[in-house]
């Protein structure tokens, strides 16, 4: 099942990151302005052509918008981690690595 709420949230986050209004995104993507609001709030489902238009307007890939709905999305998560740590110092990276190790151990122990 597709989680339109998560897709809408990702669209809103990407739009805001670019400093775009809903009206500006609508114009760039060829979508009606009221539809952008509906899509971001998951008040409507969106078609593949609409999703492609929005992704192109935002300069993101489709999988970045829908990855929570995909079974194979490890590459997206790795990309997010890479982006988040790109500007980190060596000390910050060591601390983040320790948090990841601890979190991984906790997650695996909860499974088993």
JOVEN-V247372 format. One record per residue. N is the residue number from 1. PHI is phi in whole degrees, -180 to 180 (999 if undefined). OMEGA is omega in radians with two decimals (NA if undefined). D_FIRST is the distance of its C-alpha to the first C-alpha in Angstrom with 2 decimals. Layout:
n:N phi:PHI omega:OMEGA d_first:D_FIRST
n:N phi:PHI omega:OMEGA d_first:D_FIRST
//
This chain:
n:1 phi:999 omega:-3.10 d_first:0.00
n:2 phi:-87 omega:3.12 d_first:3.79
n:3 phi:-95 omega:-3.10 d_first:6.47
n:4 phi:-68 omega:3.12 d_first:9.27
n:5 phi:-65 omega:3.13 d_first:11.71
n:6 phi:-68 omega:3.12 d_first:11.97
n:7 phi:-62 omega:3.12 d_first:12.36
n:8 phi:-61 omega:3.12 d_first:14.93
n:9 phi:-63 omega:3.14 d_first:16.64
n:10 phi:-65 omega:3.11 d_first:17.09
n:11 phi:-63 omega:3.13 d_first:18.50
n:12 phi:-60 omega:-3.14 d_first:20.82
n:13 phi:-63 omega:3.14 d_first:21.97
n:14 phi:-66 omega:3.12 d_first:22.76
n:15 phi:-63 omega:-3.13 d_first:24.52
n:16 phi:-65 omega:3.13 d_first:26.57
n:17 phi:-60 omega:3.12 d_first:27.46
n:18 phi:-86 omega:-3.12 d_first:29.01
n:19 phi:74 omega:-3.12 d_first:30.72
n:20 phi:-94 omega:2.96 d_first:29.27
n:21 phi:-83 omega:3.06 d_first:29.06
n:22 phi:-61 omega:3.13 d_first:26.31
n:23 phi:-64 omega:3.13 d_first:28.98
n:24 phi:-66 omega:3.10 d_first:29.83
n:25 phi:-63 omega:3.12 d_first:26.26
n:26 phi:-60 omega:-3.13 d_first:26.03
n:27 phi:-64 omega:-3.12 d_first:29.28
n:28 phi:-67 omega:-3.04 d_first:28.41
n:29 phi:-100 omega:-3.13 d_first:25.08
n:30 phi:76 omega:-3.13 d_first:26.32
n:31 phi:-109 omega:3.08 d_first:23.96
n:32 phi:-62 omega:-3.11 d_first:25.47
n:33 phi:-55 omega:3.14 d_first:26.23
n:34 phi:-65 omega:3.13 d_first:24.72
n:35 phi:-69 omega:3.12 d_first:21.36
n:36 phi:-61 omega:3.11 d_first:21.34
n:37 phi:-60 omega:3.13 d_first:21.72
n:38 phi:-63 omega:-3.14 d_first:18.97
n:39 phi:-66 omega:-3.12 d_first:16.54
n:40 phi:-64 omega:3.13 d_first:17.71
n:41 phi:-94 omega:-3.11 d_first:17.28
n:42 phi:59 omega:3.10 d_first:13.81
n:43 phi:-85 omega:3.10 d_first:15.85
n:44 phi:-147 omega:3.03 d_first:14.71
n:45 phi:-84 omega:3.12 d_first:12.07
n:46 phi:-120 omega:-3.12 d_first:13.71
n:47 phi:-82 omega:3.11 d_first:14.58
n:48 phi:-62 omega:3.10 d_first:15.08
n:49 phi:-60 omega:3.10 d_first:18.83
n:50 phi:-67 omega:3.13 d_first:18.52
n:51 phi:-62 omega:3.11 d_first:16.47
n:52 phi:-64 omega:3.12 d_first:19.09
n:53 phi:-61 omega:3.12 d_first:21.87
n:54 phi:-67 omega:3.13 d_first:20.83
n:55 phi:-60 omega:3.13 d_first:20.41
n:56 phi:-64 omega:3.14 d_first:23.82
n:57 phi:-65 omega:-3.14 d_first:25.39
n:58 phi:-86 omega:-3.11 d_first:24.34
n:59 phi:71 omega:3.11 d_first:25.41
n:60 phi:-122 omega:3.09 d_first:22.25
n:61 phi:-88 omega:3.12 d_first:20.12
n:62 phi:-59 omega:-3.10 d_first:16.62
n:63 phi:-66 omega:3.06 d_first:15.53
n:64 phi:-67 omega:-3.13 d_first:17.20
n:65 phi:-84 omega:-3.00 d_first:14.99
n:66 phi:-115 omega:-2.94 d_first:11.55
n:67 phi:-59 omega:3.10 d_first:12.60
n:68 phi:-67 omega:3.14 d_first:10.72
n:69 phi:-93 omega:-3.09 d_first:7.51
n:70 phi:-101 omega:3.09 d_first:9.88
n:71 phi:-74 omega:-3.13 d_first:11.38
n:72 phi:-111 omega:-3.07 d_first:14.76
n:73 phi:-133 omega:-3.07 d_first:15.58
n:74 phi:-58 omega:-3.10 d_first:18.91
n:75 phi:-64 omega:3.11 d_first:20.89
n:76 phi:-71 omega:3.13 d_first:19.30
n:77 phi:-61 omega:3.11 d_first:20.06
n:78 phi:-64 omega:3.10 d_first:23.51
n:79 phi:-64 omega:3.11 d_first:24.07
n:80 phi:-65 omega:3.11 d_first:23.33
n:81 phi:-62 omega:3.11 d_first:25.77
n:82 phi:-60 omega:-3.13 d_first:28.27
n:83 phi:-64 omega:-3.12 d_first:28.14
n:84 phi:-67 omega:-3.06 d_first:28.58
n:85 phi:-103 omega:-3.07 d_first:31.53
n:86 phi:-56 omega:-3.07 d_first:33.19
n:87 phi:-101 omega:-3.10 d_first:35.90
n:88 phi:-82 omega:3.05 d_first:36.49
n:89 phi:-77 omega:3.11 d_first:39.93
n:90 phi:-61 omega:3.12 d_first:40.70
n:91 phi:-64 omega:3.12 d_first:41.05
n:92 phi:-64 omega:3.12 d_first:37.70
n:93 phi:-63 omega:3.10 d_first:36.04
n:94 phi:-63 omega:3.13 d_first:37.79
n:95 phi:-65 omega:3.12 d_first:36.56
n:96 phi:-64 omega:3.12 d_first:32.96
n:97 phi:-61 omega:3.11 d_first:33.28
n:98 phi:-65 omega:3.10 d_first:34.58
n:99 phi:-63 omega:3.13 d_first:31.69
n:100 phi:-64 omega:3.12 d_first:29.23
n:101 phi:-59 omega:-3.13 d_first:31.32
n:102 phi:-64 omega:-3.14 d_first:31.43
n:103 phi:-62 omega:3.12 d_first:27.73
n:104 phi:-61 omega:3.13 d_first:26.99
n:105 phi:-63 omega:3.13 d_first:29.52
n:106 phi:-64 omega:3.13 d_first:28.14
n:107 phi:-61 omega:-3.13 d_first:24.55
n:108 phi:-71 omega:3.12 d_first:25.93
n:109 phi:-71 omega:3.11 d_first:28.31
n:110 phi:-70 omega:3.14 d_first:25.63
n:111 phi:-75 omega:-2.92 d_first:23.80
n:112 phi:-105 omega:NA d_first:26.95
//
